[in-house]
Amino acid sequence: IANPDNFLQRAMGAGPYKWISYDNNKVTMEANTDYWAGAPGIQTVVFDYIQDANARVSALLTGQADIITRCSSEQLDRVKDDANYYVVDVPPLTQIVCIYQNNGTLASKEIRQALAFAIDRPAIVDGILMGVGKVPYSSIATNAPGYQEQPERYDFNPDKAKELLAGGDVSLTMATTTLVPHQKEIDQAIAQFLQDVGIKVNVTTLEVGAFRTSYNQYDLTLNTLASFNYDPDFVLGFYAGPTAEAVFHLADPAIPPMIEAQRTSSGEERLAKINDLAGYLWDIQPSLYLSDELWPFIVSSKVQNYDRVPVVGEPLLRFATKAE
């Protein structure tokens, strides 16, 4: 506090691990032996970002990695019944969504609703994600406090989609990458479903970094919305203010008062207000709410007592130890 410029020097951290370095896509951390709750059991932790899913599981199987995150059904199958690995599956409050830019063609609620009817979400979850996900029938994840299935499910109905399109000539742009498990396969399925009802989709493949910085220049992009505190407000808050404009090109005056209403209430009243807001978003469909993301981790049996809490990227690594 006395020397605020110190905060500009580097990442520091006051938790069980201290930041050491960032080099070649790897973050190295060392145990904080003075941590108030006791030093972690593992001295050094290296986070390595490996973009390719096959390379990621290969790193695990060859011992180059001890834990891999956000695993797909294919990766889980690679270690099924193998005593050298175990799966930690504590679902966070996380959704895979197809983010729409709510401007241009997609400024029309009817067009967005047509997309919801045109896309067979259970077919994508069962056929591509292989059940490592769960289809919601509201704009919040199925494990979110306040979740209630909405009366209009937007079940797969190509005829209803065509009716809402009213014969209009609709053409959309989509960016794809490897950010979400099976992203390219899911994007291809979405594009095909839309083409089946007469919507033309122009797909551009991007590297992950380019995707992250340019996704809002495309009508459709697959991404993840997640709550870091297991409260649906964290996700619902995306749909108002500067964040909504930046992420969705969305500026709906009805949404901010509904966000405020659930933030200023408590208990059962708050859960009802959350559901009111979730129901409103479900009706206007500012995104395609594709699936809960279960986000399982595969852990080498050499890492003992590894656990995690149901928030994004919050492993309780300080309780784990490494077998010799």
C-alpha positions as CSV (number, residue, x, y, z in Angstrom):
1,I,0.0,0.0,0.0
2,A,2.9,2.3,0.8
3,N,4.5,1.6,-2.6
4,P,1.6,1.0,-5.1
5,D,4.0,0.9,-8.0
6,N,5.1,-2.5,-6.7
7,F,1.8,-3.9,-8.0
8,L,2.9,-3.1,-11.5
9,Q,6.2,-5.1,-11.2
10,R,4.7,-8.6,-11.6
11,A,2.0,-10.9,-10.4
12,M,2.6,-11.8,-6.7
13,G,-0.3,-13.6,-5.0
14,A,-1.0,-14.1,-1.3
15,G,-2.4,-17.6,-1.5
16,P,-0.8,-21.0,-1.0
17,Y,1.4,-20.6,-4.1
18,K,3.7,-17.8,-5.3
19,W,4.0,-16.7,-8.9
20,I,7.5,-17.3,-10.2
21,S,7.6,-17.0,-14.0
22,Y,5.7,-17.0,-17.3
23,D,7.6,-18.4,-20.2
24,N,6.7,-20.2,-23.5
25,N,3.0,-20.6,-22.5
26,K,4.0,-22.0,-19.1
27,V,3.3,-20.4,-15.7
28,T,5.5,-21.7,-12.9
29,M,4.5,-21.4,-9.2
30,E,6.2,-22.3,-6.0
31,A,4.7,-23.3,-2.6
32,N,4.3,-20.4,-0.2
33,T,5.8,-21.9,3.0
34,D,4.5,-19.0,5.0
35,Y,0.9,-19.5,3.9
36,W,-1.4,-19.0,6.9
37,A,-3.2,-22.3,6.5
38,G,0.1,-24.3,6.1
39,A,2.4,-25.0,3.2
40,P,1.1,-27.0,0.3
41,G,2.2,-30.6,-0.2
42,I,3.5,-30.1,-3.7
43,Q,6.4,-27.7,-4.0
44,T,6.3,-26.7,-7.7
45,V,3.3,-26.4,-10.0
46,V,3.6,-25.6,-13.7
47,F,0.5,-24.7,-15.8
48,D,1.1,-25.4,-19.4
49,Y,-1.5,-24.4,-22.1
50,I,-1.6,-27.1,-24.8
51,Q,-4.1,-26.2,-27.5
52,D,-4.5,-29.5,-29.2
53,A,-6.7,-32.0,-27.4
54,N,-4.8,-35.0,-28.6
55,A,-1.5,-33.5,-27.5
56,R,-3.0,-32.7,-24.1
57,V,-4.0,-36.3,-23.4
58,S,-0.7,-37.6,-24.8
59,A,1.1,-35.4,-22.3
60,L,-0.8,-37.0,-19.5
61,L,-0.3,-40.6,-20.8
62,T,3.5,-40.1,-21.3
63,G,4.0,-38.5,-17.8
64,Q,4.7,-35.0,-19.1
65,A,1.5,-33.8,-17.3
66,D,-0.1,-35.0,-14.1
67,I,-3.5,-33.3,-14.5
68,I,-5.4,-32.2,-17.5
69,T,-8.6,-30.1,-17.3
70,R,-11.8,-29.6,-19.3
71,C,-11.7,-33.2,-20.6
72,S,-13.8,-34.5,-23.5
73,S,-15.5,-37.8,-23.7
74,E,-12.7,-39.1,-25.9
75,Q,-10.1,-38.2,-23.4
76,L,-12.1,-39.8,-20.6
77,D,-12.4,-43.0,-22.7
78,R,-8.6,-43.1,-23.0
79,V,-8.2,-43.7,-19.2
80,K,-11.4,-45.6,-18.5
81,D,-10.7,-48.5,-16.1
82,D,-7.0,-47.5,-15.9
83,A,-5.8,-47.5,-12.3
84,N,-3.0,-45.1,-13.1
85,Y,-5.6,-42.3,-13.4
86,Y,-8.7,-41.0,-11.7
87,V,-11.4,-38.5,-12.7
88,V,-12.4,-35.5,-10.6
89,D,-15.8,-34.4,-11.7
90,V,-17.4,-31.6,-9.7
91,P,-19.5,-29.6,-12.1
92,P,-19.0,-25.9,-12.0
93,L,-21.8,-23.5,-12.8
94,T,-20.7,-23.3,-16.4
95,Q,-22.5,-23.2,-19.8
96,I,-21.4,-23.8,-23.4
97,V,-23.2,-21.1,-25.4
98,C,-23.3,-20.0,-28.9
99,I,-22.8,-16.3,-28.5
100,Y,-24.9,-14.1,-30.8
101,Q,-24.1,-10.6,-31.8
102,N,-27.5,-9.0,-31.2
103,N,-27.2,-6.5,-34.0
104,G,-27.7,-6.7,-37.8
105,T,-29.6,-9.7,-38.8
106,L,-29.6,-11.1,-35.2
107,A,-31.2,-7.9,-33.8
108,S,-34.5,-9.6,-34.5
109,K,-35.8,-11.7,-31.6
110,E,-37.8,-13.8,-34.1
111,I,-34.6,-14.7,-36.0
112,R,-32.9,-15.6,-32.8
113,Q,-35.8,-17.8,-31.7
114,A,-35.8,-19.4,-35.2
115,L,-32.2,-20.4,-34.6
116,A,-33.2,-22.0,-31.2
117,F,-35.8,-24.1,-33.0
118,A,-33.5,-25.0,-35.8
119,I,-30.7,-26.5,-33.7
120,D,-31.1,-29.9,-32.1
121,R,-29.2,-29.4,-28.9
122,P,-29.8,-32.8,-27.4
123,A,-28.4,-34.4,-30.6
124,I,-25.2,-32.3,-30.2
125,V,-24.8,-33.1,-26.5
126,D,-25.4,-36.8,-27.0
127,G,-23.8,-37.3,-30.4
128,I,-20.7,-35.0,-30.1
129,L,-20.2,-34.3,-26.4
130,M,-21.2,-37.9,-25.7
131,G,-23.1,-37.0,-22.6
132,V,-20.3,-34.8,-21.0
133,G,-22.9,-32.1,-20.7
134,K,-26.5,-31.5,-20.0
135,V,-29.1,-29.5,-22.0
136,P,-30.7,-26.6,-20.0
137,Y,-34.1,-25.4,-20.7
138,S,-33.4,-21.9,-19.3
139,S,-30.7,-19.3,-19.7
140,I,-28.8,-20.5,-16.6
141,A,-27.1,-23.8,-15.9
142,T,-29.3,-26.7,-14.6
143,N,-27.3,-26.8,-11.4
144,A,-27.7,-23.0,-10.8
145,P,-29.7,-21.8,-7.7
146,G,-33.1,-20.7,-9.0
147,Y,-33.0,-22.9,-12.1
148,Q,-36.5,-23.8,-13.4
149,E,-37.3,-25.3,-16.8
150,Q,-39.1,-22.7,-18.9
151,P,-42.5,-23.5,-20.5
152,E,-41.2,-22.9,-24.0
153,R,-38.4,-25.5,-24.4
154,Y,-37.4,-24.5,-27.9
155,D,-37.3,-28.2,-28.8
156,F,-35.9,-29.1,-32.2
157,N,-38.6,-27.9,-34.7
158,P,-37.3,-27.0,-38.2
159,D,-40.8,-26.2,-39.4
160,K,-41.3,-23.6,-36.6
161,A,-37.9,-22.2,-37.4
162,K,-38.9,-21.7,-41.1
163,E,-42.1,-20.1,-40.0
164,L,-40.3,-17.5,-37.9
165,L,-37.8,-16.9,-40.7
166,A,-40.8,-16.1,-43.0
167,G,-38.9,-16.9,-46.1
168,G,-36.3,-14.2,-45.5
169,D,-32.8,-14.5,-46.9
170,V,-30.6,-14.9,-43.8
171,S,-26.8,-15.2,-44.0
172,L,-24.6,-15.3,-40.9
173,T,-20.9,-15.4,-40.1
174,M,-19.3,-17.9,-37.6
175,A,-15.8,-18.1,-36.2
176,T,-14.5,-21.5,-34.9
177,T,-11.4,-22.6,-33.0
178,T,-10.5,-25.2,-30.3
179,L,-11.4,-23.2,-27.2
180,V,-14.4,-25.4,-26.2
181,P,-14.1,-29.3,-26.3
182,H,-15.2,-30.6,-29.7
183,Q,-15.7,-27.0,-30.8
184,K,-15.2,-27.5,-34.5
185,E,-17.5,-30.5,-34.6
186,I,-20.2,-28.6,-32.7
187,D,-19.8,-25.5,-35.0
188,Q,-20.1,-27.7,-38.0
189,A,-23.3,-29.3,-36.6
190,I,-24.8,-25.9,-35.8
191,A,-24.0,-24.6,-39.3
192,Q,-25.6,-27.7,-40.9
193,F,-28.8,-27.4,-38.8
194,L,-29.1,-23.7,-39.8
195,Q,-28.4,-24.5,-43.5
196,D,-31.2,-27.1,-43.3
197,V,-33.7,-24.3,-42.6
198,G,-32.3,-22.0,-45.2
199,I,-29.8,-20.0,-43.2
200,K,-26.4,-19.6,-44.9
201,V,-23.4,-19.8,-42.6
202,N,-19.9,-18.7,-43.5
203,V,-17.4,-20.3,-41.1
204,T,-13.9,-18.9,-40.5
205,T,-11.3,-20.9,-38.5
206,L,-9.1,-18.9,-36.1
207,E,-6.2,-19.6,-33.7
208,V,-7.4,-19.4,-30.1
209,G,-5.7,-16.1,-29.4
210,A,-7.2,-14.5,-32.5
211,F,-10.6,-15.9,-31.6
212,R,-10.5,-14.5,-28.1
213,T,-9.9,-10.9,-29.4
214,S,-12.2,-10.9,-32.4
215,Y,-15.2,-13.2,-31.6
216,N,-17.6,-10.3,-31.3
217,Q,-16.9,-9.4,-35.0
218,Y,-18.8,-12.6,-36.0
219,D,-22.5,-13.3,-35.7
220,L,-22.0,-16.7,-34.1
221,T,-19.2,-18.0,-31.8
222,L,-19.1,-20.9,-29.4
223,N,-17.8,-20.0,-25.9
224,T,-18.2,-20.6,-22.2
225,L,-20.0,-18.5,-19.7
226,A,-19.0,-19.4,-16.1
227,S,-19.7,-18.2,-12.6
228,F,-16.6,-18.0,-10.5
229,N,-18.6,-17.9,-7.2
230,Y,-21.3,-20.4,-8.0
231,D,-23.9,-17.6,-8.1
232,P,-25.9,-17.2,-11.3
233,D,-25.7,-13.4,-10.9
234,F,-22.1,-13.6,-12.2
235,V,-23.4,-14.9,-15.6
236,L,-26.7,-13.0,-15.6
237,G,-24.7,-9.8,-15.1
238,F,-23.0,-10.3,-18.5
239,Y,-26.3,-9.3,-20.2
240,A,-26.3,-5.6,-19.1
241,G,-24.1,-2.6,-19.3
242,P,-20.7,-2.3,-21.1
243,T,-20.1,-6.1,-20.8
244,A,-23.3,-6.9,-22.7
245,E,-22.5,-4.4,-25.4
246,A,-19.0,-5.7,-25.8
247,V,-19.8,-9.4,-25.7
248,F,-23.3,-9.5,-27.3
249,H,-23.9,-6.1,-28.9
250,L,-26.9,-6.1,-26.5
251,A,-28.5,-3.0,-24.9
252,D,-31.9,-4.1,-23.6
253,P,-33.3,-1.6,-21.1
254,A,-35.5,-4.2,-19.5
255,I,-32.5,-6.2,-18.3
256,P,-30.7,-3.9,-15.8
257,P,-33.7,-3.4,-13.5
258,M,-34.2,-7.2,-13.4
259,I,-30.5,-7.7,-12.5
260,E,-30.9,-5.1,-9.7
261,A,-34.1,-6.8,-8.4
262,Q,-32.3,-10.1,-7.8
263,R,-29.2,-8.4,-6.3
264,T,-31.3,-6.5,-3.8
265,S,-33.4,-9.4,-2.6
266,S,-32.6,-12.6,-0.6
267,G,-33.7,-16.1,0.1
268,E,-36.7,-17.5,-1.8
269,E,-37.5,-14.0,-3.1
270,R,-34.1,-13.8,-4.7
271,L,-34.4,-17.2,-6.3
272,A,-37.7,-16.1,-7.8
273,K,-36.1,-12.9,-9.2
274,I,-33.2,-14.9,-10.6
275,N,-35.8,-17.1,-12.4
276,D,-37.7,-14.1,-13.7
277,L,-34.5,-12.7,-15.3
278,A,-33.5,-16.2,-16.6
279,G,-36.9,-16.6,-18.1
280,Y,-36.8,-13.2,-19.8
281,L,-33.4,-14.0,-21.3
282,W,-34.6,-17.4,-22.4
283,D,-37.5,-15.8,-24.2
284,I,-35.4,-13.3,-26.2
285,Q,-32.6,-15.8,-26.8
286,P,-29.5,-13.4,-26.9
287,S,-27.4,-16.6,-27.0
288,L,-28.0,-20.3,-27.9
289,Y,-27.9,-22.0,-24.5
290,L,-26.4,-25.2,-25.7
291,S,-25.2,-27.2,-22.7
292,D,-23.9,-27.3,-19.2
293,E,-20.2,-27.9,-19.3
294,L,-19.3,-30.6,-16.8
295,W,-15.5,-29.9,-17.1
296,P,-14.0,-33.2,-15.7
297,F,-10.4,-33.4,-14.7
298,I,-8.1,-36.4,-15.3
299,V,-5.5,-36.8,-12.6
300,S,-2.5,-39.1,-12.5
301,S,-2.6,-41.5,-9.5
302,K,0.8,-40.2,-8.5
303,V,-1.1,-37.1,-7.4
304,Q,-2.9,-38.0,-4.1
305,N,-5.8,-36.3,-2.5
306,Y,-6.5,-33.9,-5.4
307,D,-9.9,-32.2,-5.1
308,R,-11.6,-29.2,-6.4
309,V,-14.5,-27.0,-5.5
310,P,-17.4,-26.3,-7.9
311,V,-16.1,-23.1,-9.3
312,V,-14.2,-22.5,-12.5
313,G,-10.4,-23.3,-12.2
314,E,-10.4,-23.5,-8.4
315,P,-8.4,-26.7,-7.6
316,L,-7.7,-27.4,-4.0
317,L,-4.2,-28.3,-5.0
318,R,-2.7,-27.3,-1.6
319,F,-4.2,-30.4,-0.1
320,A,-2.6,-32.7,-2.7
321,T,0.7,-34.5,-2.5
322,K,2.9,-36.2,-5.1
323,A,3.9,-39.9,-4.7
324,E,7.6,-40.6,-5.0
